Amino acid sequence: MMRHQSAKPAYAELPGAFLARTLPFSDLPSGVIEDAAAQCAVDFCPKGTRLLTRGTSEVRDLLLVQSGGVKLCGPGRDGTEILEDCLGAGAAVGACELLRGGAAGFDVYALEDSFFIRMDGEAFLRLAREFPAVSSFYLESFGRSFVDKAFAELLRTKVPQRREGAQPLFSVTVGELARFPAVAIDTGADIVAAAARMAEHGVGSLLVTGEDGKPAGIVTDRDFRYKVLAQGLDYARPVREIMSSPVCGIDHREACFNALITMTQRRIHHLAVEGDGKNLGMVTSHDLMVLQGRSPFSLFADIESARDLNALSSLAARSPQVVRPLVEEGAKASHVARMLSLVHDAVLERVLTLLQGELGPPPVPFCWLALGEEGRVEASLGTEQETALVYQDPAPGQEERCKDYFARCAIKAVTHLAACGIPASTKGMVAATSRSRMPFSEFRRSLVESAADSAAETRFCAALQDCRPAFGFLELGERLRLEAMGAVRDTPGALARLARLSLSDLPPLALYDSMVVDAQGGRSSRFDVKKQGLSFLVDFARLLALTHGVTETGTLARLGALRDAGRLEADLYARIVPAFEYLMQLRLVHRLRLAEEGGRPDDLIDPAGISGLGGRILKGVFRLIRTVRDIVTEGYAADGAGGGPRS
């Protein structure tokens, strides 16, 4: 490395102060930082200075960019030099070479007049041996611990907390929440005795046990109100006549969030907590409301009780109120997506139920399908709805009646869903259009035709790979999804066409000076986290799932099934999952902020608002996406055979 001095330095800082605010050194004890700073010097290099030469320069020192920046270049396929990366303040040059041994991996130049902290290489290696977190920081692109830390920084800077002292839904187990055994009563006891037992213990529910001592059912205060008082039932009747059965239980090791999801899905307010084959207690929706401070239960109750379609539209503004407390608790974007999916499904169910009251019963069984992000249960706030409607083949002579009924139903449903804050897609499939609303046999025929057609038509098949039956005769929707999988797998060249669709956009190359840098060195102030990030990983998981017959729909579920089946290397899986989760988190926090500020939802992320660690993780994600693109190109698109990655 060459050292350069300048008579006009732009900015310089003492090594100790710089290390104290720069990861991974800032996490070290203060005394260690002082000792490390003693092994450092400050260098200055003018713009254009070559710092390292690929393959020949021996790396003896660690260079930490204090101000300014560097660019890393490598050889292109035609022998010309191409830009590989840009590094700004806080980044390191030579860390990987020192830790792994060997000459410089890139040609490194100063992008502008720059100051560096130069740390003696041997001192850096001693530090890395004593504190393994130092070496893992540089050798792991985005390990789980770094992703979690970056997300915590994101929450702290972008989602200011509105409350203190709440116990998080994701670290408290239901076993910790249900600290006392459930109060029980025998099935033969009468209603009066059950009411007295509840009053004696001050509880709102009782387990009803059979002769074997095991829970046979549950009775709650709602049962007394609606089954006894409202119907004038004889109080001397046995309690088993008003109990609900079977008892819904949950393992004591589950997080409270999973209890919240289970209650919401099943529209119940009590869960029996189980462990080692025994009942350990009861957890209620009230317990979770106290734990969380705010709860989605009231929103679901209002959705279910809405008496007309206009009443539903007033609920649109409440989705952020459900999401924010989850985000404050540190929920992953996948957790929030599950909750949003339940909210949207509840709205859909109410809309279609009310419409059937208006239009009359459907002439044949049908299924409403959620596609895209909703289908994969990966939606964020403001996600546009991609939908389809499939109905049973009508009897001869009933075709026009069915066509007219489902056209009116779908158009009205899409309109009302948009009024409820679930807007229709402007680019994907929507049930209101005839191409997305057909009898089963027509869908099957269209799938076969589109699988063999142009790349644009293949999008039709791709969309239905992610379909999730959301309302109606669910088995009808599931049959259609399997038909869509078969159409692509059985059609020569279809997988290759889907692969080429996934290669149509390029990910950014790097982040530098609060800007996004592309492969040609161009800079922009925003990047599309969905189009230039998430979509690549979604498409990759879908392609592999289709190739190997994996039937899961969600991206993480597909990746997990592929790994378990030996179709995806464990190392690649371990890199993709945190990358996908971090991109989802970025998008969720961005959209939550827009929703609370009254802005229109978008996916354009400003890199200036991302911390140094977050920016480093993003660059690792961009590199991973380029690796994934290379795998797709080699395995599917290069020869058109669609054989899939060879791993």
C-alpha positions in Angstrom: 0.0 0.0 0.0 1.2 3.5 -0.8 0.9 6.3 1.8 0.1 9.8 0.5 0.1 13.1 2.3 -1.8 16.2 1.3 -1.3 19.9 2.2 -5.1 20.4 2.1 -6.8 17.6 4.0 -10.6 17.6 3.7 -11.3 15.8 6.9 -9.3 13.9 9.5 -10.1 12.3 12.8 -8.1 10.7 15.6 -8.0 6.8 15.3 -9.5 6.2 18.8 -12.6 8.4 18.1 -13.1 6.8 14.7 -12.9 3.2 16.0 -15.2 4.0 18.9 -18.1 4.8 16.5 -17.3 2.3 13.8 -18.5 -1.4 13.8 -17.2 -3.9 14.7 -14.6 -2.0 16.8 -17.3 0.1 18.6 -18.6 -3.1 20.2 -15.2 -3.8 21.9 -14.3 -2.8 25.5 -13.0 0.8 25.7 -9.6 -0.4 26.8 -9.3 -2.7 23.8 -10.3 0.2 21.5 -7.6 2.4 23.0 -4.9 -0.3 22.5 -6.1 -0.9 18.8 -6.0 2.9 18.2 -2.3 2.9 19.3 -1.6 0.6 16.4 -3.1 3.0 13.8 -2.1 5.9 11.7 -4.0 8.4 9.5 -3.3 8.4 5.8 -4.5 10.6 3.0 -4.8 9.6 -0.7 -5.8 11.9 -3.6 -8.6 10.9 -6.0 -7.5 8.2 -8.4 -4.7 6.8 -6.3 -4.3 3.0 -6.8 -4.2 1.5 -3.3 -4.0 -2.2 -4.3 -3.4 -4.2 -7.4 -5.4 -7.4 -8.0 -3.4 -10.6 -7.6 0.0 -9.0 -6.9 -0.3 -6.6 -4.0 0.4 -8.2 -0.6 -2.0 -6.9 2.0 -0.1 -5.9 5.1 -2.5 -3.4 6.7 -6.2 -2.8 7.2 -7.4 0.4 5.7 -10.6 1.9 7.2 -12.2 4.6 5.1 -12.6 7.6 7.4 -13.9 10.0 4.7 -14.2 9.8 1.0 -14.2 6.4 -0.6 -12.7 3.7 -2.8 -13.8 1.7 -5.8 -13.1 -2.0 -6.3 -12.6 -3.2 -9.9 -12.1 -6.6 -11.5 -11.7 -8.1 -15.0 -14.8 -8.3 -17.2 -15.5 -11.2 -19.6 -13.9 -9.3 -22.5 -10.8 -8.5 -20.4 -11.8 -4.9 -19.7 -11.9 -3.6 -16.1 -15.4 -3.5 -14.6 -16.7 -1.9 -11.4 -17.3 -4.4 -8.6 -18.1 -2.3 -5.6 -17.9 1.1 -4.0 -17.0 1.6 -0.3 -17.6 4.7 1.7 -16.9 5.9 5.2 -16.6 3.2 7.8 -15.8 0.4 5.2 -12.7 -1.6 5.3 -10.1 -2.5 2.6 -8.0 -5.6 3.0 -9.9 -7.3 5.9 -10.9 -10.5 4.0 -7.4 -10.8 2.5 -5.8 -10.5 6.0 -8.1 -13.0 7.6 -8.0 -15.5 4.8 -4.4 -14.9 3.5 -3.5 -14.1 0.0 -3.0 -11.2 -2.4 -5.5 -8.4 -3.1 -8.7 -9.7 -4.8 -9.4 -6.4 -6.6 -7.8 -3.4 -8.1 -8.6 -0.7 -5.5 -8.6 3.1 -6.3 -9.5 6.2 -4.3 -12.8 7.5 -5.6 -12.1 10.9 -4.3 -9.7 12.7 -2.0 -9.9 10.3 1.0 -8.7 9.9 4.6 -8.0 6.4 5.9 -7.2 4.9 9.3 -4.4 2.4 8.7 -4.2 -0.4 11.2 -1.2 -2.7 11.4 -2.2 -6.0 9.9 -0.7 -8.1 12.7 -2.5 -6.0 15.3 -5.8 -6.5 13.4 -5.3 -10.3 13.3 -4.5 -10.5 17.0 -7.8 -8.5 17.6 -9.7 -10.9 15.4 -8.3 -14.0 17.2 -9.2 -12.5 20.6 -12.7 -11.3 19.5 -14.2 -13.7 17.0 -17.0 -11.2 16.3 -14.5 -9.0 14.5 -13.6 -11.7 12.0 -17.2 -12.8 11.6 -18.2 -9.2 10.9 -16.0 -9.1 7.8 -16.3 -12.7 6.7 -20.1 -13.0 7.0 -22.0 -10.8 4.5 -25.1 -10.6 6.6 -25.2 -13.2 9.4 -28.3 -13.5 11.5 -26.9 -11.5 14.4 -26.0 -8.6 12.1 -29.4 -8.7 10.5 -31.1 -8.6 13.9 -28.9 -5.7 15.0 -29.5 -3.8 11.8 -33.3 -4.2 12.2 -33.1 -2.9 15.7 -31.3 0.2 14.4 -34.0 0.6 11.8 -36.7 0.4 14.4 -34.9 2.9 16.6 -34.4 5.5 13.9 -37.5 5.0 11.7 -40.2 3.8 14.1 -40.1 5.9 17.3 -41.6 4.0 20.2 -44.9 5.3 21.5 -45.0 3.3 24.7 -42.6 1.7 27.2 -42.5 -1.3 29.4 -44.5 -3.7 27.2 -43.5 -7.4 27.3 -42.9 -8.4 23.7 -45.2 -10.9 22.1 -42.3 -12.6 20.5 -40.2 -13.4 23.6 -42.8 -14.3 26.1 -44.2 -17.8 25.8 -47.8 -18.8 26.5 -46.5 -20.9 29.4 -45.0 -17.8 31.0 -48.3 -16.0 30.6 -50.5 -18.8 31.9 -48.9 -19.2 35.3 -51.8 -20.8 37.0 -53.7 -24.1 36.3 -57.1 -23.7 34.5 -60.2 -23.9 36.7 -62.1 -27.0 35.8 -65.5 -28.6 36.4 -67.0 -32.0 35.5 -69.2 -32.5 32.5 -72.1 -33.6 34.7 -72.2 -30.4 36.8 -75.1 -28.1 36.2 -75.0 -24.6 34.8 -75.6 -23.0 38.2 -72.6 -24.9 39.7 -70.4 -23.8 36.7 -71.4 -20.1 37.1 -70.7 -20.3 40.9 -67.3 -21.8 40.2 -66.4 -19.0 37.8 -67.5 -16.4 40.3 -65.6 -18.1 43.1 -62.3 -18.0 41.2 -62.9 -14.8 39.3 -62.3 -16.3 35.9 -64.1 -15.9 32.5 -63.8 -19.6 31.4 -63.9 -23.1 32.8 -62.4 -26.3 31.4 -65.0 -29.0 31.3 -63.4 -32.4 32.1 -64.7 -35.8 31.2 -64.7 -39.0 33.3 -61.1 -39.6 32.3 -60.1 -36.3 33.7 -59.1 -34.9 30.3 -60.6 -31.7 28.9 -63.8 -32.4 27.0 -64.7 -28.8 26.3 -64.7 -25.2 27.5 -67.4 -22.9 28.7 -67.0 -19.2 28.8 -69.0 -16.2 30.0 -70.2 -15.7 26.4 -71.8 -19.1 26.6 -73.8 -18.0 29.7 -74.9 -14.8 27.9 -75.8 -16.2 24.5 -76.7 -19.9 25.2 -78.3 -19.6 28.6 -79.7 -16.1 29.3 -80.6 -15.1 25.8 -82.3 -18.5 25.1 -83.9 -18.9 28.6 -82.1 -22.3 29.1 -82.9 -24.1 32.3 -80.1 -23.5 34.8 -80.3 -27.1 36.0 -79.2 -28.4 32.7 -75.7 -30.0 32.6 -72.9 -27.7 31.6 -71.8 -30.0 28.8 -74.9 -28.8 26.8 -73.4 -25.3 26.5 -69.7 -26.1 26.3 -67.7 -25.7 23.1 -65.8 -28.8 22.0 -63.1 -29.8 21.3 -60.8 -27.5 23.4 -58.3 -25.6 21.2 -54.9 -26.0 22.8 -51.4 -24.6 22.3 -48.0 -25.8 23.4 -46.6 -23.9 26.4 -43.3 -23.2 24.5 -45.0 -21.3 21.7 -44.6 -17.5 21.6 -47.6 -15.4 22.5 -47.7 -14.1 18.9 -48.6 -17.6 17.7 -51.4 -17.7 20.3 -52.7 -14.4 18.9 -52.6 -15.8 15.3 -54.4 -19.0 16.4 -57.2 -17.1 18.2 -57.6 -14.7 15.3 -57.8 -17.5 12.7 -60.3 -19.5 14.7 -62.3 -16.6 16.0 -61.9 -17.7 19.6 -60.8 -16.0 22.8 -59.4 -18.8 24.9 -56.6 -21.4 24.5 -55.7 -24.2 26.7 -52.0 -24.3 27.4 -50.5 -27.8 27.2 -47.2 -29.3 28.2 -46.0 -32.9 28.9 -49.5 -34.2 28.2 -51.0 -32.0 30.9 -53.1 -28.8 31.0 -51.0 -26.1 32.4 -53.4 -23.2 32.3 -55.4 -21.0 30.1 -54.5 -18.0 28.0 -57.1 -15.5 26.8 -57.4 -12.7 24.3 -57.6 -10.3 27.3 -54.2 -11.6 28.5 -52.7 -10.8 25.1 -54.3 -7.4 25.0 -52.8 -6.6 28.4 -49.4 -8.0 27.3 -49.4 -6.1 24.0 -51.3 -2.9 25.1 -53.2 -2.8 21.8 -54.8 -5.6 20.0 -56.3 -6.5 16.6 -59.2 -8.3 18.2 -61.4 -5.2 18.2 -60.8 -4.7 14.5 -61.8 -8.3 13.7 -64.9 -7.9 15.8 -65.9 -4.8 13.9 -65.2 -6.5 10.5 -67.4 -9.5 11.5 -70.2 -7.3 12.8 -70.3 -4.9 9.8 -73.9 -5.0 8.5 -73.3 -3.4 5.1 -70.5 -2.7 2.7 -70.3 1.0 3.5 -69.6 0.2 7.2 -66.6 -1.9 6.1 -64.9 1.0 4.3 -64.5 3.0 7.5 -62.1 0.3 8.8 -59.5 0.9 6.1 -57.5 3.4 8.2 -57.1 0.9 11.1 -54.6 -1.5 9.5 -51.6 0.6 10.5 -53.0 0.6 14.1 -52.7 -3.2 14.0 -49.3 -3.2 12.4 -47.5 -0.6 14.5 -47.6 -2.4 17.9 -46.3 -5.6 16.2 -43.4 -3.6 14.7 -42.7 -1.9 18.0 -42.5 -5.4 19.6 -39.8 -6.3 17.0 -42.0 -8.5 14.8 -40.5 -9.8 11.7 -42.1 -8.7 8.5 -43.3 -12.3 8.0 -45.2 -12.1 11.3 -46.8 -8.8 10.2 -47.7 -10.3 6.8 -49.5 -13.1 8.5 -51.6 -10.7 10.6 -52.3 -8.5 7.5 -53.4 -11.6 5.6 -55.9 -12.5 8.4 -57.3 -8.9 8.3 -57.6 -8.9 4.5 -59.2 -12.4 4.5 -61.7 -11.3 7.1 -62.6 -8.2 5.0 -62.9 -10.4 1.9 -65.1 -12.9 3.7 -67.4 -10.2 4.9 -67.5 -8.5 1.5 -68.4 -11.7 -0.3 -70.9 -12.7 2.3 -72.7 -9.4 2.1 -72.6 -9.5 -1.7 -74.3 -12.9 -1.7 -77.0 -11.4 0.3 -77.4 -8.7 -2.3 -76.9 -10.8 -5.5 -78.4 -14.0 -4.2 -76.6 -17.4 -3.7 -74.0 -18.3 -6.3 -75.3 -20.6 -9.1 -72.4 -23.0 -8.7 -69.6 -23.4 -6.1 -66.7 -21.0 -6.5 -63.4 -20.1 -5.0 -61.8 -16.6 -4.6 -58.0 -16.8 -5.0 -55.4 -14.5 -3.5 -52.4 -14.2 -5.8 -49.0 -12.5 -5.6 -47.9 -11.2 -2.2 -51.3 -12.0 -0.7 -51.1 -15.5 -2.0 -47.7 -16.1 -0.6 -48.7 -14.3 2.7 -46.0 -11.8 2.2 -48.1 -8.6 1.9 -47.1 -5.3 3.4 -49.2 -2.2 4.2 -50.9 -0.9 1.1 -50.2 -4.1 -1.0 -52.3 -4.1 -4.1 -54.6 -7.1 -4.5 -53.9 -9.6 -7.2 -56.9 -12.0 -7.4 -58.7 -14.6 -9.4 -62.1 -16.3 -9.2 -62.6 -19.9 -10.4 -66.0 -21.6 -10.4 -67.3 -25.0 -11.0 -68.1 -25.8 -14.7 -71.8 -25.0 -15.1 -74.3 -27.4 -16.5 -75.3 -27.0 -20.1 -77.5 -24.0 -20.6 -76.2 -22.3 -17.4 -73.0 -20.8 -18.8 -74.3 -17.3 -19.4 -76.1 -17.1 -16.0 -72.9 -18.1 -14.2 -70.8 -15.8 -16.3 -73.0 -12.8 -15.5 -73.4 -13.6 -11.8 -69.6 -14.0 -11.2 -68.8 -10.9 -13.3 -71.1 -8.7 -11.2 -69.9 -10.4 -8.0 -66.2 -9.9 -8.8 -66.4 -6.4 -10.0 -68.4 -5.3 -6.9 -66.0 -7.2 -4.6 -62.9 -5.6 -6.1 -64.4 -2.2 -5.8 -65.5 -2.7 -2.2 -62.1 -4.2 -1.2 -60.4 -1.1 -2.7 -62.7 1.1 -0.5 -61.5 -0.9 2.5 -57.9 -0.1 1.8 -57.0 -3.1 -0.2 -56.5 -1.6 -3.7 -56.7 -3.6 -6.9 -53.4 -4.3 -8.8 -52.6 -2.1 -11.7 -50.2 -4.7 -13.3 -51.2 -8.2 -12.1 -54.3 -10.3 -12.3 -57.6 -9.0 -10.9 -60.8 -11.0 -10.6 -62.8 -8.1 -12.1 -61.3 -8.9 -15.5 -62.6 -11.8 -17.6 -59.1 -13.3 -18.0 -58.9 -13.8 -14.2 -62.5 -15.1 -13.8 -63.4 -18.4 -15.5 -64.9 -21.8 -14.9 -62.3 -24.5 -14.0 -62.1 -26.1 -17.4 -61.4 -22.7 -19.1 -58.7 -21.9 -16.5 -57.1 -25.3 -17.2 -57.1 -24.7 -21.0 -55.7 -21.2 -20.6 -52.9 -22.5 -18.4 -51.8 -25.1 -21.0 -51.9 -22.5 -23.7 -50.0 -19.8 -21.8 -47.3 -22.2 -20.6 -46.5 -22.9 -24.3 -46.9 -19.3 -25.4 -44.7 -16.2 -25.3 -42.9 -14.9 -22.2 -45.6 -12.3 -21.6 -48.3 -15.0 -21.6 -46.2 -17.2 -19.3 -46.8 -14.6 -16.5 -50.4 -16.0 -16.3 -49.0 -19.3 -15.3 -46.4 -17.7 -13.0 -49.2 -15.8 -11.1 -51.2 -18.9 -10.4 -48.2 -20.7 -8.9 -48.7 -18.4 -5.9 -52.4 -18.7 -5.5 -53.9 -19.2 -2.1 -57.6 -20.2 -1.8 -59.1 -17.5 0.4 -62.9 -17.9 0.3 -65.5 -20.4 -0.9 -64.8 -24.0 -1.9 -61.1 -24.0 -1.1 -60.5 -27.4 -2.7 -61.4 -26.0 -6.0 -58.7 -23.3 -5.7 -56.2 -25.9 -4.6 -56.9 -28.1 -7.6 -56.3 -25.1 -9.9 -52.9 -24.3 -8.3 -51.8 -27.9 -8.8 -53.0 -27.6 -12.4 -50.9 -24.5 -12.8 -47.8 -26.3 -11.5 -48.4 -29.2 -13.8 -48.8 -26.9 -16.8 -45.4 -25.3 -16.3 -43.6 -28.5 -15.4 -45.0 -30.5 -18.3 -44.4 -27.8 -21.0 -41.0 -27.8 -22.6 -39.3 -24.4 -22.3 -41.8 -23.0 -19.8 -39.4 -22.9 -16.9 -36.8 -21.3 -19.1 -39.3 -18.6 -20.0 -40.1 -17.9 -16.4 -36.4 -17.8 -15.6 -35.9 -15.1 -18.3 -38.7 -13.1 -16.8 -36.9 -13.1 -13.5 -33.7 -11.8 -15.1 -35.3 -8.7 -16.7 -34.1 -6.3 -14.0 -30.7 -5.8 -12.5 -30.0 -5.3 -8.7 -28.0 -2.3 -7.6 -24.2 -2.8 -7.2 -23.5 -0.9 -4.0 -24.4 2.0 -1.7 -22.0 5.0 -1.7 -22.3 8.5 -0.2 -26.1 8.0 0.4 -26.6 7.0 -3.2 -27.3 3.7 -5.0 -24.6 2.7 -7.5 -25.3 0.5 -10.6 -22.9 -1.7 -12.5 -22.0 1.2 -14.8 -21.2 3.5 -11.9 -24.3 5.5 -12.3 -25.9 6.9 -9.1 -29.5 7.4 -8.0 -31.1 8.6 -4.8 -33.7 5.7 -4.5 -33.9 2.0 -5.1 -37.0 -0.2 -5.5 -36.7 -2.7 -2.7 -39.3 -5.0 -4.3 -38.4 -4.8 -8.0 -34.6 -4.6 -7.4 -34.5 -7.0 -4.5 -37.3 -9.1 -3.2 -38.6 -10.2 -6.6 -35.4 -12.0 -7.5 -35.5 -14.1 -4.4 -39.3 -14.8 -4.8 -38.7 -15.9 -8.4 -35.8 -18.1 -7.5 -37.8 -19.9 -4.8 -40.7 -20.4 -7.2 -38.5 -21.7 -10.0 -36.8 -24.3 -7.7 -40.2 -25.3 -6.2 -41.6 -25.9 -9.7 -38.6 -27.8 -10.8 -38.6 -30.2 -7.8 -42.3 -30.5 -7.2 -42.4 -28.5 -4.0 -46.0 -27.5 -3.3 -45.5 -24.8 -0.6 -46.6 -21.3 -1.7 -44.7 -18.9 0.6 -41.1 -18.0 -0.3 -39.5 -19.0 3.0 -41.6 -22.2 3.2 -40.5 -23.1 -0.3 -36.8 -22.5 0.5 -37.1 -24.5 3.7 -38.8 -27.4 1.9 -36.1 -27.3 -0.9 -33.3 -27.4 1.7 -34.9 -30.3 3.6 -35.3 -32.2 0.4 -31.6 -31.7 -0.5 -32.4 -29.5 -3.5 -30.9 -26.3 -2.0 -27.6 -26.1 -0.4 -27.8 -25.4 3.3 -25.2 -22.6 3.0 -27.1 -20.8 0.2 -30.3 -21.2 2.2 -28.6 -19.7 5.3 -27.7 -16.7 3.2 -30.9 -16.2 1.3 -33.3 -16.3 4.3 -31.8 -13.4 6.3 -31.4 -11.4 3.1 -35.1 -11.9 2.2 -36.1 -11.0 5.8 -34.1 -7.8 5.9 -35.5 -6.6 2.6 -39.0 -7.4 3.9 -38.2 -5.4 7.1 -37.0 -2.4 5.1 -40.1 -2.4 3.0 -42.4 -2.8 6.0 -40.9 0.1 8.0 -40.9 2.3 4.9 -44.6 1.6 4.2 -45.6 2.0 7.8 -44.0 5.5 7.9 -45.8 6.4 4.6 -49.1 5.2 6.0 -48.8 7.2 9.2 -47.8 10.3 7.2 -50.7 9.9 4.8 -48.5 9.2 1.8 -49.2 6.8 -1.0 -47.5 3.4 -0.6 -44.4 2.8 -2.7 -41.2 0.7 -2.4 -38.6 3.4 -3.1 -36.0 3.3 -0.3 -33.8 6.3 0.4 -30.3 4.8 1.3 -29.5 8.0 3.2 -31.8 6.8 6.0 -30.0 3.4 6.3 -27.4 2.9 9.0 -23.8 1.9 8.3 -24.5 -1.7 9.3 -27.7 -1.7 7.3 -25.9 -0.4 4.3 -23.3 -3.1 4.6 -26.0 -5.8 4.8 -27.7 -4.4 1.8 -24.5 -4.6 -0.2 -24.2 -8.2 0.8 -27.8 -8.8 -0.3 -27.1 -7.2 -3.7 -24.1 -9.5 -4.1 -26.2 -12.5 -3.1 -28.8 -11.6 -5.7 -26.2 -11.4 -8.4 -25.1 -14.9 -7.3 -28.7 -16.1 -7.5 -29.0 -14.5 -11.0 -26.0 -16.4 -12.1 -27.4 -19.7 -10.8 -30.7 -19.0 -12.7 -28.9 -18.1 -15.9 -26.8 -21.3 -15.8 -29.5 -23.6 -14.7 -32.5 -22.4 -16.7 -32.0 -19.6 -19.1 -28.7 -20.2 -20.7 -29.7 -23.3 -22.7 -33.4 -23.0 -22.5 -33.7 -26.6 -21.1 -35.0 -25.5 -17.8 -33.2 -28.2 -15.9 -32.7 -26.1 -12.8 -29.6 -25.3 -10.8 -27.0 -28.1 -10.6 -26.1 -28.1 -6.9 
